[in-house]
């Protein structure tokens, strides 16, 4: 069901989104890029650079109407990748891989959308474990909002490629410090060798960035569509149900958490009798986007330590050197993805009054971008929203670059931007989102804050959904992993702190998430209800960069990578967790530890 767009007030001129030429400039308003978000039209507005059947095609491709009679989780079409990519480095042996298009849902369970993804299975079909299949439902990190940015267009990198872009060969680092294992020892190959099936969503393009309910639907429906693919490919003898672990990194960690929380609720609200039933066995979330804003009265963490405030004025040293021209202002980029996608989603429709799984608070359905951005900031949002993190990296850096001088270039309204009176160019300071969301009386800004709180994963989310992933009324095993030198999903011990100790919740997003889940789900006072572990890695040279992009490889490796035997999935913390979750052998209890003290 499609609903006509409503106008979001943006005080800038209307231009069409294009991928036109961009000058290399330090001015945030770059010639040739849009100055207003596209509030009408299909869910993907940037041309896809390569042929990618069945995702971009007419009449049943991404951005088109789902076929008549479609249900969430229906497989629309599949394209076997074996032939085109059979000589691709790392393509799994004794296995098949596909690109798929499938039906999922948007702002509520009746808003049907077509989404793309990938699937992989053993050549002989799914294995059986006490009658059930086993599924890994993978959700990727940030690559952009448009279909042109999404992983299914480059499966050789994003599925069987090296971590962290892919989920196969174990590796991290670059240059002389690079670690790179063999695909035969990787996570994907190991899973397929054991008879497990793997599904991987692209997410719904354009307007759903870290929208938890929609990300959950994307993950769950990709897995359900994959079960239909198994039956079409291998016949009716395939399993009727699958024990499933949701697994993701960064944006995908957020999606994996939400998919776990909504696994049962969503399948009940959006049933599909022709798809196998998914039973949640575990959740693995690596550097998950969480704690967007701190709620001091609930969490006991001082305002200013939410993810938005940490990121707002953060510069990332792209080459490891403090050279301003080579730094990336990460806050404006991620804010543009969030604000841009949420503004478009808000304009596209509103959950029905009787929706069982609304994607956002219906009472705050109309978001006004000018309530949070300056005029220049709204332009920046529109310019960055259609760009991809890898292929458009230089343009992204150029557009976001001026905000390094936060005194001259201001992206957000003053109470969010939080500019110090004695500010000097290049100075780091925290944003004001936590405080503004707690105290502002501006209705427009509070609508955005309501969306932020709604989309928090775990017990701190202010929404009507389950806050802990469960199976049969009990919390399922959960693993949270993060590096302790992560400047994207912030986790950095205070200067002078013991780097072999678990950081304070105010210094590490994953510690804050762990604490909330521990107290309000897994290990409440007086008992241990489930298995919850937080695995942290401290910085230790090339052996442990402990950054944002390295965590999938580090936690999936047996050792530090000094020998090829270290870079194997079997025996790694991640593999031990997954095997134990599937087998039901993980003990109850909550544990947080630094893995390399």
C-alpha positions as CSV (number, residue, x, y, z in Angstrom):
1,X,0.0,0.0,0.0
2,X,1.4,3.4,-1.0
3,X,0.3,6.7,0.5
4,X,0.8,10.0,-1.3
5,X,3.6,12.1,0.2
6,X,3.0,15.2,2.3
7,X,5.3,18.2,2.2
8,X,8.1,18.5,4.7
9,X,9.0,22.1,5.2
10,X,12.6,22.7,4.1
11,X,13.6,26.3,3.6
12,X,15.7,25.6,0.5
13,X,15.0,25.4,-3.2
14,X,13.7,22.3,-4.9
15,X,16.1,20.3,-7.1
16,X,16.0,16.7,-8.4
17,X,18.3,14.2,-6.8
18,X,21.0,13.3,-9.3
19,X,24.5,11.9,-9.4
20,X,25.9,14.8,-11.3
21,X,29.5,16.0,-11.2
22,X,30.6,17.5,-7.9
23,X,33.3,20.1,-7.6
24,X,36.0,19.5,-4.9
25,X,35.2,22.4,-2.6
26,X,35.2,23.4,1.0
27,X,31.8,25.0,0.7
28,X,29.0,22.8,2.2
29,X,26.7,23.7,-0.7
30,X,28.2,21.8,-3.5
31,X,27.2,22.6,-7.1
32,X,25.5,19.8,-8.9
33,X,23.9,18.1,-5.9
34,X,20.4,18.5,-4.6
35,X,19.3,21.0,-2.0
36,X,16.1,19.3,-1.0
37,X,15.1,15.8,-0.2
38,X,13.0,13.8,-2.7
39,X,9.6,13.3,-1.0
40,X,7.9,11.7,-4.0
41,X,8.7,8.8,-6.3
42,X,10.2,5.4,-5.8
43,X,12.2,4.2,-2.8
44,X,15.4,4.5,-4.7
45,X,16.3,7.6,-6.7
46,X,19.9,7.1,-7.8
47,X,20.6,5.0,-10.9
48,X,22.2,1.6,-10.2
49,X,25.6,1.4,-11.8
50,X,25.5,-2.3,-12.7
51,X,23.0,-4.9,-13.9
52,X,21.7,-6.5,-10.7
53,X,18.8,-8.9,-11.5
54,X,16.3,-9.3,-10.0
55,X,16.6,-6.2,-7.9
56,X,16.2,-3.4,-10.4
57,X,13.8,-4.4,-13.1
58,X,10.2,-3.8,-14.2
59,X,7.6,-4.5,-13.0
60,X,8.7,-6.3,-9.9
61,X,12.0,-4.6,-8.8
62,X,13.0,-2.4,-5.9
63,X,10.9,0.7,-6.0
64,X,8.0,-0.9,-7.8
65,X,4.6,-2.2,-6.5
66,X,4.8,-5.7,-5.0
67,X,2.9,-8.3,-7.1
68,X,-0.8,-8.6,-6.4
69,X,-1.5,-10.9,-3.4
70,X,2.0,-10.6,-2.0
71,X,2.6,-11.2,1.7
72,X,5.5,-10.1,3.9
73,X,8.3,-12.6,3.5
74,X,7.4,-13.7,0.0
75,X,10.2,-14.4,-2.4
76,X,9.6,-12.6,-5.6
77,X,12.6,-13.7,-7.7
78,X,16.1,-15.1,-7.3
79,X,19.2,-14.9,-9.4
80,X,21.8,-17.6,-9.0
81,X,25.3,-16.0,-8.6
82,X,27.2,-19.3,-9.1
83,X,27.8,-18.8,-12.8
84,X,28.7,-15.1,-12.9
85,X,30.9,-15.2,-9.8
86,X,32.2,-18.8,-9.9
87,X,35.7,-17.6,-10.4
88,X,35.4,-14.8,-7.8
89,X,38.0,-15.0,-5.0
90,X,36.4,-16.5,-1.9
91,X,33.2,-17.8,-3.5
92,X,32.1,-20.5,-1.1
93,X,32.9,-24.1,-2.2
94,X,30.2,-26.8,-2.3
95,X,27.6,-24.1,-2.0
96,X,25.1,-21.9,-3.9
97,X,24.6,-18.1,-3.6
98,X,21.8,-16.0,-4.9
99,X,20.6,-12.4,-5.1
100,X,17.0,-12.2,-4.2
101,X,14.1,-9.8,-4.2
102,X,11.4,-10.2,-1.6
103,X,8.4,-8.5,0.0
104,X,8.7,-6.8,3.4
105,X,7.0,-3.9,5.1
106,X,7.5,-0.2,5.8
107,X,5.8,2.1,8.2
108,X,3.4,-0.6,9.4
109,X,2.8,-4.3,8.6
110,X,0.4,-3.4,5.7
111,X,2.8,-1.1,3.9
112,X,4.3,-3.6,1.4
113,X,7.7,-2.9,-0.1
114,X,10.1,-4.8,-2.4
115,X,13.6,-5.2,-1.0
116,X,16.7,-6.9,-2.3
117,X,19.2,-9.2,-0.5
118,X,21.3,-12.3,-0.8
119,X,21.2,-15.9,0.3
120,X,23.6,-18.8,0.5
121,X,23.2,-22.5,1.2
122,X,25.1,-25.8,1.0
123,X,25.1,-27.4,-2.4
124,X,23.0,-30.3,-1.0
125,X,20.5,-28.0,0.7
126,X,19.9,-27.1,4.4
127,X,21.0,-29.4,7.1
128,X,18.7,-30.7,9.7
129,X,19.3,-30.4,13.5
130,X,16.6,-32.3,15.4
131,X,14.3,-31.7,12.5
132,X,15.0,-27.9,12.2
133,X,17.2,-26.0,9.9
134,X,19.8,-23.4,11.1
135,X,19.8,-19.9,9.7
136,X,22.3,-17.0,10.1
137,X,20.4,-13.8,9.4
138,X,23.2,-11.2,8.6
139,X,22.6,-7.5,8.6
140,X,25.4,-5.2,7.2
141,X,26.9,-1.9,8.4
142,X,26.4,1.5,6.9
143,X,27.0,1.7,3.1
144,X,24.4,4.4,2.1
145,X,20.7,4.8,1.7
146,X,20.1,4.1,-2.0
147,X,19.9,0.8,-3.8
148,X,23.0,1.9,-5.7
149,X,25.0,1.7,-2.4
150,X,23.7,-1.6,-1.1
151,X,25.6,-4.9,-0.7
152,X,23.7,-7.1,-3.2
153,X,25.3,-5.1,-6.0
154,X,28.7,-6.4,-5.0
155,X,28.4,-9.8,-3.4
156,X,32.0,-10.6,-4.0
157,X,32.8,-7.9,-1.4
158,X,29.8,-7.9,0.8
159,X,28.9,-11.6,1.2
160,X,31.9,-13.8,0.6
161,X,34.4,-11.0,0.8
162,X,36.8,-10.3,3.7
163,X,35.5,-8.8,6.9
164,X,34.3,-6.2,7.7
165,X,32.7,-5.6,4.3
166,X,31.8,-9.3,3.9
167,X,31.4,-12.2,6.3
168,X,33.9,-14.7,5.0
169,X,37.7,-14.4,5.2
170,X,38.8,-13.2,8.6
171,X,40.9,-10.0,8.5
172,X,41.5,-6.5,9.6
173,X,44.0,-3.6,9.2
174,X,45.9,-2.4,6.2
175,X,49.4,-1.9,5.0
176,X,52.2,-3.6,7.0
177,X,49.7,-4.3,9.8
178,X,47.1,-6.1,7.6
179,X,45.8,-9.4,8.7
180,X,44.0,-11.5,6.1
181,X,42.9,-15.1,6.5
182,X,41.8,-17.6,3.9
183,X,38.2,-17.8,2.7
184,X,38.1,-21.5,3.4
185,X,38.5,-20.7,7.1
186,X,36.0,-17.9,7.1
187,X,32.6,-17.5,8.8
188,X,30.4,-18.0,5.7
189,X,32.3,-21.0,4.5
190,X,32.2,-22.6,8.0
191,X,28.5,-22.0,8.3
192,X,27.8,-23.6,4.9
193,X,30.1,-26.5,5.6
194,X,28.0,-27.2,8.7
195,X,24.7,-27.2,6.8
196,X,23.6,-23.7,8.0
197,X,21.8,-21.3,5.6
198,X,22.6,-17.6,5.4
199,X,20.3,-14.8,4.5
200,X,21.4,-11.1,4.1
201,X,19.2,-8.1,3.7
202,X,20.0,-4.9,1.8
203,X,17.4,-3.0,3.9
204,X,14.6,-1.0,2.3
205,X,16.3,1.8,0.3
206,X,16.1,5.6,0.8
207,X,14.1,6.2,3.9
208,X,14.7,3.6,6.6
209,X,18.1,4.2,8.2
210,X,18.2,2.9,11.8
211,X,14.4,2.7,11.8
212,X,14.3,-0.3,14.1
213,X,10.9,-1.8,13.3
214,X,11.6,-1.6,9.5
215,X,15.1,-3.0,9.9
216,X,13.7,-5.9,11.9
217,X,11.2,-6.6,9.1
218,X,13.9,-6.4,6.5
219,X,16.0,-9.0,8.4
220,X,13.1,-11.3,9.3
221,X,11.5,-11.2,5.8
222,X,14.9,-11.8,4.1
223,X,15.2,-15.0,6.2
224,X,11.6,-16.0,5.4
225,X,12.1,-15.4,1.7
226,X,15.3,-17.5,1.9
227,X,13.3,-20.4,3.3
228,X,11.0,-20.2,0.3
229,X,14.1,-20.2,-1.9
230,X,15.3,-23.4,-0.2
231,X,12.0,-25.1,-1.0
232,X,12.0,-24.0,-4.6
233,X,15.6,-25.1,-5.1
234,X,15.7,-28.3,-3.0
235,X,12.1,-29.5,-2.9
236,X,9.5,-29.9,-0.2
237,X,11.8,-32.0,2.1
238,X,13.5,-28.9,3.4
239,X,12.9,-28.0,7.1
240,X,9.6,-26.4,8.1
241,X,11.2,-24.2,10.7
242,X,14.7,-22.7,11.3
243,X,16.5,-22.0,14.5
244,X,17.8,-18.5,13.7
245,X,20.6,-16.2,14.9
246,X,20.4,-12.6,13.9
247,X,23.9,-11.2,13.4
248,X,25.0,-7.7,12.4
249,X,27.6,-4.9,12.6
250,X,27.1,-1.2,13.3
251,X,23.9,-0.2,11.6
252,X,23.4,-4.0,11.2
253,X,24.0,-4.5,14.9
254,X,21.1,-2.3,15.6
255,X,19.1,-4.2,13.0
256,X,20.1,-7.6,14.5
257,X,19.0,-6.4,18.0
258,X,15.6,-5.2,16.7
259,X,15.1,-8.3,14.6
260,X,15.7,-10.3,17.8
261,X,13.3,-8.2,19.8
262,X,10.5,-8.5,17.2
263,X,11.1,-12.0,15.9
264,X,7.9,-13.5,17.3
265,X,5.8,-10.3,17.4
266,X,6.4,-9.5,13.7
267,X,5.8,-13.0,12.4
268,X,2.5,-12.9,14.3
269,X,1.5,-9.5,12.9
270,X,2.7,-10.3,9.4
271,X,2.1,-14.0,8.9
272,X,3.2,-16.0,5.9
273,X,2.0,-19.7,5.8
274,X,4.3,-20.5,2.8
275,X,7.5,-19.5,4.6
276,X,9.1,-21.6,7.3
277,X,8.7,-20.4,10.8
278,X,11.8,-18.7,12.4
279,X,12.7,-19.6,16.0
280,X,15.1,-17.2,17.6
281,X,18.2,-18.9,19.0
282,X,20.5,-16.0,19.6
283,X,21.5,-12.4,18.8
284,X,25.1,-11.3,17.9
285,X,25.5,-7.5,17.7
286,X,28.9,-6.0,16.9
287,X,29.4,-2.3,17.7
288,X,25.7,-1.9,17.4
289,X,24.2,1.6,17.0
290,X,22.6,2.2,20.4
291,X,22.1,4.8,23.1
292,X,21.5,7.5,20.5
293,X,20.5,9.8,23.4
294,X,21.1,9.3,27.1
295,X,18.1,9.3,29.5
296,X,19.9,10.3,32.7
297,X,17.0,9.6,35.0
298,X,16.7,6.1,33.6
299,X,20.3,5.1,32.9
300,X,22.3,7.0,35.5
301,X,24.5,8.4,32.8
302,X,25.2,12.1,32.6
303,X,23.7,14.1,29.7
304,X,26.2,14.6,26.8
305,X,27.3,10.9,26.7
306,X,24.7,9.7,24.1
307,X,25.9,8.6,20.7
308,X,24.6,11.7,18.9
309,X,26.4,14.1,21.3
310,X,29.7,12.1,21.0
311,X,29.6,11.9,17.2
312,X,28.3,15.4,16.4
313,X,31.7,17.1,16.3
314,X,34.0,14.1,15.9
315,X,36.7,14.1,13.2
316,X,38.0,10.8,12.1
317,X,41.7,10.7,11.0
318,X,41.3,8.8,7.7
319,X,45.0,7.9,7.3
320,X,45.8,7.9,11.1
321,X,47.3,11.4,11.0
322,X,45.7,14.7,12.3
323,X,45.7,16.4,8.9
324,X,42.4,18.5,8.7
325,X,42.2,18.1,4.9
326,X,42.2,14.3,5.3
327,X,39.8,14.0,8.2
328,X,36.1,13.0,8.0
329,X,33.5,14.8,10.0
330,X,31.5,11.7,10.8
331,X,28.6,13.4,12.6
332,X,27.2,15.4,9.7
333,X,27.4,12.3,7.5
334,X,25.5,10.0,9.9
335,X,23.1,12.7,10.8
336,X,22.3,13.3,7.2
337,X,21.5,9.7,6.7
338,X,19.3,9.6,9.8
339,X,17.5,13.0,9.3
340,X,17.2,12.6,5.5
341,X,15.7,9.1,5.7
342,X,13.4,9.9,8.6
343,X,12.1,13.0,6.9
344,X,11.3,11.0,3.7
345,X,9.7,8.2,5.7
346,X,7.6,10.7,7.6
347,X,6.4,12.2,4.4
348,X,5.5,8.9,2.7
349,X,2.8,7.8,5.0
350,X,1.5,7.2,8.6
351,X,0.9,3.9,10.4
352,X,-2.7,3.0,10.6
353,X,-4.5,3.5,13.9
354,X,-4.8,-0.3,14.4
355,X,-1.2,-1.1,13.3
356,X,0.3,-3.9,15.4
357,X,3.9,-2.8,14.5
358,X,4.1,0.9,13.7
359,X,7.5,2.0,12.6
360,X,7.4,5.4,14.4
361,X,5.2,7.1,17.0
362,X,2.0,7.9,15.1
363,X,1.4,11.1,17.2
364,X,4.7,12.4,15.8
365,X,4.1,11.4,12.2
366,X,5.1,14.7,10.5
367,X,8.7,15.6,10.9
368,X,9.9,19.1,10.1
369,X,13.6,19.2,9.0
370,X,13.9,22.9,9.9
371,X,13.1,22.1,13.5
372,X,16.6,20.6,13.9
373,X,18.8,21.9,11.0
374,X,19.9,25.3,9.8
375,X,19.2,26.2,6.2
376,X,22.7,25.2,5.3
377,X,22.3,22.0,7.3
378,X,19.1,21.1,5.4
379,X,21.1,21.5,2.2
380,X,23.9,19.2,3.6
381,X,21.3,16.6,4.5
382,X,19.9,16.6,1.0
383,X,23.4,16.5,-0.6
384,X,24.8,13.6,1.5
385,X,21.6,11.4,1.6
386,X,22.0,10.0,-1.9
387,X,25.7,9.3,-1.6
388,X,27.4,6.0,-0.9
389,X,30.1,5.7,1.8
390,X,32.7,3.9,-0.4
391,X,32.1,5.1,-4.0
392,X,31.4,8.6,-3.0
393,X,33.9,8.9,-0.2
394,X,35.7,12.0,-1.5
395,X,32.4,13.9,-2.2
396,X,31.2,12.9,1.3
397,X,34.4,14.2,2.9
398,X,34.2,17.4,0.9
399,X,30.6,18.2,1.8
400,X,31.0,17.4,5.5
401,X,34.5,19.0,5.7
402,X,33.4,22.6,6.5
403,X,31.8,21.5,9.7
404,X,35.2,21.0,11.2
405,X,34.9,24.8,11.8
406,X,31.8,24.5,13.9
407,X,31.8,28.2,14.7
408,X,31.4,29.3,11.1
409,X,29.5,26.4,9.6
410,X,26.5,25.3,11.8
411,X,24.5,22.2,10.7
412,X,22.0,22.0,13.5
413,X,19.9,24.5,15.5
414,X,21.9,26.1,18.4
415,X,20.6,23.9,21.3
416,X,21.7,20.8,19.4
417,X,24.9,22.2,18.0
418,X,25.9,23.3,21.5
419,X,28.7,25.7,20.4
420,X,31.0,26.8,23.3
421,X,31.4,30.5,23.8
422,X,35.2,30.3,23.7
423,X,35.3,27.9,20.7
424,X,38.3,27.7,18.5
425,X,38.4,26.1,15.0
426,X,38.9,22.3,15.1
427,X,38.1,22.0,18.8
428,X,36.2,18.9,19.8
429,X,33.2,19.3,22.0
430,X,30.0,17.4,22.6
431,X,26.6,18.1,21.1
432,X,23.5,19.1,23.1
433,X,21.0,16.4,22.0
434,X,20.7,14.7,25.3
435,X,19.9,17.9,27.1
436,X,17.7,19.3,24.4
437,X,15.6,16.2,24.1
438,X,15.1,16.2,27.9
439,X,14.3,19.9,28.3
440,X,13.3,21.6,25.0
441,X,9.7,22.9,24.7
442,X,9.9,23.1,20.9
443,X,7.3,20.7,19.5
444,X,9.1,20.2,16.2
445,X,12.4,19.2,17.9
446,X,10.5,17.0,20.4
447,X,9.0,15.1,17.5
448,X,12.5,14.2,16.4
449,X,13.5,13.2,19.9
450,X,10.4,11.0,20.2
451,X,11.5,9.2,17.0
452,X,15.1,8.8,18.4
453,X,13.8,7.3,21.7
454,X,11.4,5.0,19.8
455,X,14.3,3.6,17.8
456,X,16.6,2.8,20.7
457,X,17.2,-1.0,20.9
458,X,16.8,-2.7,24.2
459,X,15.1,-1.7,27.4
460,X,15.7,2.0,26.9
461,X,13.6,2.2,23.8
462,X,10.4,4.2,24.3
463,X,8.0,2.0,22.1
464,X,5.3,-0.6,22.6
465,X,7.5,-3.6,21.6
466,X,9.4,-6.3,23.4
467,X,12.6,-4.9,24.8
468,X,14.5,-8.2,25.1
469,X,14.8,-10.9,22.4
470,X,13.0,-14.0,23.7
471,X,12.1,-17.5,22.8
472,X,9.3,-19.2,24.6
473,X,9.2,-16.4,27.1
474,X,12.9,-16.6,28.0
475,X,15.7,-14.3,26.9
476,X,17.8,-15.9,24.1
477,X,21.6,-15.8,24.3
478,X,23.1,-12.5,23.2
479,X,26.7,-11.5,22.4
480,X,27.7,-7.8,22.1
481,X,31.2,-7.1,20.8
482,X,33.1,-3.9,20.4
483,X,36.6,-2.5,20.1
484,X,37.8,0.0,22.7
485,X,39.1,2.5,20.1
486,X,35.9,3.0,18.3
487,X,35.1,6.6,17.4
488,X,32.0,5.8,15.3
489,X,29.9,3.9,17.8
490,X,31.7,5.5,20.6
491,X,33.8,3.3,22.9
492,X,37.0,4.9,24.3
493,X,38.1,4.7,27.9
494,X,38.7,8.0,29.7
495,X,42.3,9.1,29.5
496,X,44.3,7.5,32.3
497,X,41.8,4.7,32.8
498,X,43.0,1.1,33.0
499,X,42.8,-0.1,29.4
500,X,42.5,-3.7,30.6
501,X,39.3,-2.9,32.4
502,X,35.7,-2.7,31.1
503,X,35.1,1.0,30.5
504,X,32.3,3.0,32.2
505,X,28.9,3.1,30.5
506,X,29.4,6.8,29.8
507,X,32.5,6.0,27.8
508,X,31.2,3.0,25.8
509,X,27.9,2.6,24.0
510,X,28.0,-1.2,24.2
511,X,28.6,-1.1,28.0
512,X,25.6,1.1,28.4
513,X,23.5,-1.3,26.3
514,X,24.9,-4.3,28.2
515,X,24.0,-2.6,31.5
516,X,20.4,-2.0,30.4
517,X,19.9,-5.5,29.1
518,X,21.5,-7.0,32.2
519,X,19.3,-5.1,34.7
520,X,16.0,-5.2,32.8
521,X,16.1,-8.6,31.1
522,X,19.0,-11.0,31.5
523,X,20.2,-10.7,35.1
524,X,17.7,-8.8,37.1
525,X,18.3,-8.6,40.9
526,X,17.9,-12.0,42.3
527,X,18.4,-14.2,39.3
528,X,20.0,-15.0,35.9
529,X,17.3,-15.3,33.2
530,X,19.5,-15.8,30.2
531,X,23.0,-15.7,28.7
532,X,24.4,-12.2,28.0
533,X,28.1,-11.5,27.2
534,X,30.0,-8.4,26.3
535,X,33.3,-9.0,24.5
536,X,35.6,-6.0,24.3
537,X,39.0,-5.6,22.6
538,X,41.5,-3.1,23.8
539,X,43.9,-1.4,21.4
540,X,47.2,-3.2,21.0
541,X,48.9,-2.2,17.8
542,X,48.3,-4.3,14.6
543,X,47.3,-7.3,16.6
544,X,44.3,-5.4,18.0
545,X,43.4,-2.1,16.3
546,X,40.1,-2.3,18.3
547,X,38.4,0.2,15.9
548,X,35.0,0.2,14.4
549,X,35.7,-1.7,11.2
550,X,38.0,-4.2,12.8
551,X,35.6,-5.7,15.3
552,X,33.9,-8.3,13.0
553,X,37.3,-9.8,12.2
554,X,38.8,-9.7,15.6
555,X,35.9,-11.4,17.4
556,X,35.7,-14.0,14.6
557,X,39.4,-14.9,14.8
558,X,41.0,-17.5,17.1
559,X,44.0,-15.3,17.8
560,X,45.7,-12.0,17.0
561,X,46.6,-12.9,13.4
562,X,50.3,-13.4,13.8
563,X,49.9,-16.7,12.0
564,X,47.4,-17.9,9.4
565,X,46.1,-20.4,12.0
566,X,44.9,-17.4,14.1
567,X,42.6,-16.2,11.4
568,X,40.1,-19.0,11.5
569,X,36.4,-18.9,12.5
570,X,36.2,-22.2,14.2
571,X,37.2,-21.7,17.9
572,X,36.7,-17.9,17.8
573,X,34.6,-16.1,20.4
574,X,31.9,-15.6,17.7
575,X,31.9,-19.2,16.6
576,X,31.7,-20.5,20.2
577,X,28.8,-18.2,20.8
578,X,26.9,-19.2,17.7
579,X,27.5,-23.0,18.2
580,X,26.5,-22.7,21.9
581,X,23.4,-20.7,21.0
582,X,22.2,-23.2,18.4
583,X,23.0,-26.2,20.7
584,X,21.5,-24.6,23.8
585,X,24.6,-25.1,25.8
586,X,25.5,-21.6,26.9
587,X,25.1,-21.0,30.6
588,X,22.8,-18.4,32.1
589,X,24.5,-15.3,33.5
590,X,25.9,-11.9,32.4
591,X,29.6,-11.4,31.7
592,X,31.5,-8.3,30.5
593,X,35.2,-8.7,29.8
594,X,38.2,-7.4,27.9
595,X,39.2,-10.3,25.7
596,X,42.9,-9.2,25.4
597,X,43.8,-7.7,28.8
